[in-house]
Amino acid sequence: MLSDEERRSMLEMGQSAAVRAEFDRVRAAGRQAARKIDAQQLVEFLTMMTRLGGDRIRPRPFVPYTRVLL
């Protein structure tokens, strides 16, 4: 569940024209996923995704797998 602060932050981001424009760019990039991209386009895409991800990295607990089937 999201905290009240996180909800507020997400609503504010949703109202931002800049964030909407970045999501439009990500959507357009997704449509072109079948074509080959060069290194510069990959760097631009990863930079855009980092901006959308936020400032902080949330630590995740380690999940011990006792039985792994492939």
Secondary structure, 3 states (H helix, E strand, C coil): CCCHHHHHHHHHHHHCHHHHHHHHHHHHHHHCCCCCCCHHHHHHHHHHHHHHHCCCCCCCCCCCCCCCCC
